[in-house]
Amino acid sequence: MQKTFTAHVEDRPGPGWLARFRQGRDEAARWYLGEGAPERPSAAECRAALLRHMPELVPAYDDLCGMVGDDELAHRILSHYRPAPHRQGCSQAVWLGEGGPALIRNYDYPLSAITGRIEMTAWSGRRVIGMVQRPWGGCLDGMNEDGLVASCTLGGIARRGEGFAIIQMLRYVLETCGSVREGVAALSRLPAVQLHNVTLLDRSGDHATVFLGPRREPAVTRQRTCTNHQERVSSASRSALRQRVLEEALDDPATTLAALAARFAEPPLHSRKLSFPTAYTALYRPDAGRVDYLWPGYRWSLGFDRFEEGAYTHDYGVLEPG
């Protein structure tokens, strides 16, 4: 099985974005509406929620709505407000040793559903590099030129609430915050539609992992490892196993950043399951303003001082059932 990833400079959404949105609108609608999902809010309610919680994004949102025209469902989709719940895998860790600070993560998700688009943007003057996801602007992980990195994992069961998709929340943090302290403050006041964990790191080495979700208070921790649970999980779960592997690697004095990155390419951190394969590994170094996207046998380096547009197709081979 193959997947192509592409890198682009797109300061602000324009005609190219509109063409992509129109082409993928049906897929975006399936993402937003889900299957058998309850009734979604109106477009007016979605904009009101965005204005209340993320007012800095409203000008860009209004521009997009103007581009798509009189399409109420599109306006609701573009808000990222109260989408259907979705599952994902993922493991991530903060490295503070030689070569750091760094944040390294695996993103586990069905390959057919991943946009595979890496962008450098400058919506409001602050440059952001991120692995973006449709329908617009959402970041699976990313870094801004101030040296703030943000990355997310699912935090547990698909409990649904009155909030935003986590990918929109990460974009908001990267657009408006320049440090872990500011990022924590922003995340702590934003409502998340389901349970998620966000790990933040800045160029000073300050870091935090924030547990978010409906019907719970945000919890700010100094955890350097994060998988797919929050405070409580069965010790026999795969999520607990992956976190133990990461903690043991960080506790081992012989571990280097290169060795840690190599560990992310091995089981149980690296998945070859067809349902949730490891799509890519990202290694962020905020002090250098650089990110390396990693696949077995290939490294793609991009940074604020050198961002070359291009494409890479990875052959995942035959993935395992399940």
C-alpha positions as CSV (number, residue, x, y, z in Angstrom):
1,M,0.0,0.0,0.0
2,Q,1.3,3.4,-0.9
3,K,0.7,7.0,0.3
4,T,2.0,10.3,-1.1
5,F,2.9,13.2,1.1
6,T,3.4,16.7,-0.3
7,A,4.9,19.9,1.0
8,H,3.6,23.4,0.0
9,V,4.1,27.0,0.9
10,E,0.6,28.6,1.1
11,D,0.6,31.8,3.2
12,R,-3.2,32.0,3.2
13,P,-5.9,29.9,1.6
14,G,-6.8,31.0,-1.9
15,P,-7.9,29.5,-5.2
16,G,-5.8,26.4,-4.7
17,W,-7.4,25.7,-1.4
18,L,-10.9,26.3,-2.8
19,A,-10.3,23.7,-5.6
20,R,-9.1,21.2,-3.0
21,F,-12.0,21.8,-0.8
22,R,-14.5,21.4,-3.6
23,Q,-12.8,18.2,-4.7
24,G,-12.9,16.8,-1.1
25,R,-16.1,18.2,0.1
26,D,-18.0,14.9,0.3
27,E,-15.2,13.4,2.3
28,A,-15.2,16.4,4.6
29,A,-18.9,16.1,5.1
30,R,-18.5,12.4,6.1
31,W,-15.8,13.5,8.6
32,Y,-18.0,16.1,10.1
33,L,-21.4,14.3,10.2
34,G,-20.2,10.8,11.0
35,E,-22.7,7.9,10.8
36,G,-25.9,8.1,12.8
37,A,-24.6,11.2,14.5
38,P,-26.9,13.6,16.4
39,E,-28.0,16.8,14.7
40,R,-25.2,19.3,14.2
41,P,-25.4,23.0,15.1
42,S,-26.4,25.6,12.5
43,A,-23.8,27.6,10.6
44,A,-24.7,30.6,12.8
45,E,-24.1,28.6,16.0
46,C,-20.8,27.4,14.6
47,R,-19.6,30.9,13.8
48,A,-20.8,32.2,17.2
49,A,-18.8,29.4,19.0
50,L,-15.7,30.3,16.9
51,L,-16.1,34.0,17.7
52,R,-16.5,33.2,21.4
53,H,-13.5,30.9,21.8
54,M,-11.1,31.6,18.9
55,P,-11.9,35.1,17.7
56,E,-8.4,35.4,16.1
57,L,-9.4,32.8,13.5
58,V,-12.7,34.4,12.6
59,P,-11.3,36.6,9.8
60,A,-9.8,33.6,8.0
61,Y,-12.9,31.6,8.6
62,D,-15.1,34.3,7.1
63,D,-12.8,34.6,4.1
64,L,-13.2,30.8,3.5
65,C,-17.0,31.0,3.9
66,G,-17.0,33.8,1.3
67,M,-15.0,31.6,-1.1
68,V,-17.3,28.5,-0.8
69,G,-20.4,30.7,-1.2
70,D,-23.9,30.0,0.1
71,D,-23.2,26.5,1.4
72,E,-24.4,26.2,5.0
73,L,-23.0,22.6,5.5
74,A,-19.6,23.8,4.2
75,H,-19.7,26.7,6.7
76,R,-20.5,24.2,9.5
77,I,-17.7,21.9,8.4
78,L,-15.1,24.7,8.2
79,S,-15.8,25.7,11.8
80,H,-14.6,22.4,13.2
81,Y,-17.3,22.9,15.9
82,R,-19.0,19.7,17.2
83,P,-17.8,17.2,14.5
84,A,-18.5,13.5,14.9
85,P,-16.0,11.6,17.2
86,H,-13.1,9.8,15.6
87,R,-10.5,7.3,16.8
88,Q,-6.7,7.5,16.2
89,G,-3.6,5.9,17.6
90,C,-0.3,7.8,18.2
91,S,2.6,7.9,20.6
92,Q,4.8,10.8,21.4
93,A,7.7,11.8,23.7
94,V,9.7,14.9,24.7
95,W,13.5,14.6,24.5
96,L,15.6,17.0,26.6
97,G,19.0,15.4,26.2
98,E,21.8,16.1,23.7
99,G,20.4,17.3,20.4
100,G,17.2,18.5,22.1
101,P,14.9,19.8,23.0
102,A,12.8,17.7,20.6
103,L,9.4,16.2,20.3
104,I,9.0,13.0,18.4
105,R,5.7,11.4,17.5
106,N,4.1,8.6,15.5
107,Y,0.7,9.2,13.9
108,D,-1.4,6.1,13.5
109,Y,-4.5,6.4,11.3
110,P,-6.0,4.9,8.2
111,L,-3.9,5.9,5.2
112,S,-6.9,6.6,3.0
113,A,-8.2,9.2,5.4
114,I,-5.0,11.2,5.9
115,T,-4.5,14.3,3.7
116,G,-0.8,13.9,3.6
117,R,-0.2,17.6,3.1
118,I,2.6,19.5,4.9
119,E,2.2,23.3,4.8
120,M,4.2,26.4,5.7
121,T,1.6,29.1,6.3
122,A,1.5,32.7,7.5
123,W,-2.1,33.5,8.1
124,S,-1.4,36.4,10.5
125,G,2.3,37.0,10.0
126,R,3.5,34.1,12.3
127,R,4.8,31.3,10.2
128,V,3.6,27.8,11.0
129,I,4.8,24.4,9.6
130,G,2.4,21.5,10.2
131,M,1.0,18.2,9.0
132,V,-2.4,19.5,8.0
133,Q,-5.7,17.7,7.7
134,R,-8.8,18.6,5.8
135,P,-11.2,20.5,5.7
136,W,-8.9,23.5,6.4
137,G,-6.1,24.5,8.6
138,G,-6.4,21.7,11.1
139,C,-3.0,20.4,12.3
140,L,-2.2,16.9,13.5
141,D,1.1,18.3,14.7
142,G,3.1,21.4,14.0
143,M,5.6,24.1,15.0
144,N,5.6,27.9,14.7
145,E,8.5,30.2,14.1
146,D,8.5,31.3,17.8
147,G,9.7,27.8,18.6
148,L,6.4,26.3,20.0
149,V,5.6,22.7,19.0
150,A,2.2,21.1,19.5
151,S,1.1,17.5,18.9
152,C,-2.0,15.5,19.8
153,T,-3.1,11.9,20.6
154,L,-6.5,10.5,21.3
155,G,-7.1,10.4,25.1
156,G,-9.5,7.4,25.4
157,I,-13.0,6.5,24.5
158,A,-14.9,8.5,21.9
159,R,-16.9,10.5,24.4
160,R,-18.5,13.5,22.7
161,G,-19.2,17.0,24.0
162,E,-19.8,20.5,23.0
163,G,-16.5,21.6,21.6
164,F,-14.0,21.8,18.7
165,A,-12.0,19.2,16.8
166,I,-8.5,18.9,18.3
167,I,-6.9,19.7,15.0
168,Q,-8.5,23.1,15.0
169,M,-7.4,23.7,18.6
170,L,-3.8,22.9,17.7
171,R,-3.9,25.3,14.8
172,Y,-5.2,28.0,17.1
173,V,-2.4,27.4,19.6
174,L,0.2,27.6,16.9
175,E,-1.3,30.7,15.4
176,T,-1.7,32.7,18.7
177,C,0.9,31.4,21.2
178,G,4.7,31.6,21.4
179,S,5.5,29.5,24.5
180,V,4.3,26.5,26.4
181,R,2.9,28.7,29.1
182,E,0.8,30.6,26.6
183,G,-0.2,27.3,24.9
184,V,-1.4,25.7,28.1
185,A,-3.5,28.8,29.0
186,A,-5.2,28.7,25.6
187,L,-5.9,24.9,25.6
188,S,-7.2,25.1,29.2
189,R,-10.0,27.5,28.1
190,L,-11.0,25.8,24.8
191,P,-13.7,23.1,24.8
192,A,-12.7,19.8,23.1
193,V,-15.3,17.7,21.4
194,Q,-13.7,14.5,22.7
195,L,-10.9,13.2,24.9
196,H,-7.5,14.2,23.7
197,N,-4.0,14.8,24.9
198,V,-1.8,17.6,23.7
199,T,2.0,17.7,24.2
200,L,3.6,21.1,24.0
201,L,7.3,21.9,23.8
202,D,9.2,25.2,23.2
203,R,12.7,26.1,22.3
204,S,13.6,26.7,26.0
205,G,12.8,23.1,26.8
206,D,9.7,23.9,28.7
207,H,7.1,21.3,28.1
208,A,3.7,20.1,29.2
209,T,1.1,17.4,28.4
210,V,-2.5,18.6,28.7
211,F,-5.4,16.2,29.2
212,L,-8.6,17.6,27.6
213,G,-12.1,16.5,27.0
214,P,-15.8,17.0,27.6
215,R,-17.1,16.7,31.2
216,R,-13.7,17.0,32.8
217,E,-11.4,19.8,33.9
218,P,-8.2,20.2,31.9
219,A,-5.2,18.6,33.6
220,V,-1.7,20.0,33.0
221,T,1.1,17.5,33.6
222,R,4.9,17.4,33.1
223,Q,4.7,14.0,31.4
224,R,7.3,13.5,28.8
225,T,5.5,10.5,27.2
226,C,2.0,10.2,25.9
227,T,-0.1,7.6,24.1
228,N,-3.8,7.0,24.1
229,H,-5.0,7.3,27.6
230,Q,-5.2,10.0,30.3
231,E,-4.9,9.4,34.1
232,R,-6.2,5.9,34.3
233,V,-5.8,2.9,32.0
234,S,-5.5,-0.9,32.3
235,S,-1.9,-1.9,32.6
236,A,-2.6,-4.6,30.1
237,S,-3.7,-2.2,27.4
238,R,-1.7,-1.5,24.2
239,S,-1.6,2.2,25.1
240,A,-0.1,1.5,28.5
241,L,2.5,-0.8,26.9
242,R,3.6,1.8,24.4
243,Q,3.9,4.4,27.2
244,R,6.1,2.0,29.3
245,V,8.4,1.5,26.3
246,L,8.8,5.2,25.9
247,E,9.4,5.8,29.6
248,E,12.0,3.0,29.7
249,A,13.8,4.5,26.7
250,L,13.9,8.0,28.3
251,D,15.1,6.5,31.6
252,D,17.9,4.6,29.9
253,P,21.2,6.7,30.1
254,A,22.4,5.0,26.9
255,T,19.5,6.4,24.9
256,T,20.3,9.1,22.3
257,L,17.9,11.1,20.2
258,A,18.8,9.0,17.2
259,A,18.2,5.8,19.2
260,L,14.8,7.1,20.4
261,A,13.8,7.9,16.8
262,A,14.8,4.4,15.8
263,R,12.6,3.0,18.6
264,F,9.6,4.8,17.1
265,A,10.2,2.7,13.9
266,E,9.8,-0.6,15.9
267,P,6.9,-2.4,17.5
268,P,5.0,-1.8,19.7
269,L,5.3,1.9,18.9
270,H,5.3,1.4,15.1
271,S,2.0,-0.2,13.8
272,R,1.5,-2.2,10.7
273,K,-2.1,-2.8,11.3
274,L,-4.3,-2.0,8.2
275,S,-6.9,-0.3,10.4
276,F,-4.4,2.1,12.2
277,P,-1.0,1.9,10.6
278,T,1.8,4.3,11.5
279,A,1.5,6.8,8.7
280,Y,4.6,8.8,9.6
281,T,7.0,9.8,12.4
282,A,7.7,13.5,13.0
283,L,10.7,14.8,14.8
284,Y,10.5,18.5,15.8
285,R,13.5,20.5,16.9
286,P,12.1,23.9,17.9
287,D,15.5,25.6,18.6
288,A,16.6,24.8,15.1
289,G,13.1,25.6,13.5
290,R,13.3,22.2,11.8
291,V,11.1,19.1,11.5
292,D,12.1,15.7,10.1
293,Y,9.3,13.5,8.7
294,L,10.5,9.9,9.0
295,W,9.6,6.7,7.3
296,P,11.6,3.4,7.4
297,G,14.5,4.2,5.0
298,Y,13.6,7.8,4.3
299,R,13.9,11.2,6.0
300,W,12.4,14.5,4.8
301,S,13.8,17.6,6.5
302,L,12.0,20.9,6.4
303,G,12.5,24.2,8.2
304,F,11.7,27.9,8.4
305,D,15.1,28.7,6.8
306,R,14.8,26.1,4.1
307,F,11.4,24.8,3.1
308,E,11.4,23.1,-0.3
309,E,8.1,22.1,-1.9
310,G,8.0,18.6,-3.1
311,A,6.5,15.1,-2.7
312,Y,7.4,11.7,-1.3
313,T,5.5,8.4,-1.9
314,H,6.1,5.8,0.7
315,D,5.4,2.1,0.1
316,Y,4.1,0.5,3.3
317,G,4.0,-3.0,1.7
318,V,1.3,-5.4,2.7
319,L,-0.3,-4.3,6.0
320,E,-1.6,-6.7,8.5
321,P,-5.3,-7.3,9.0
322,G,-6.9,-5.8,12.1
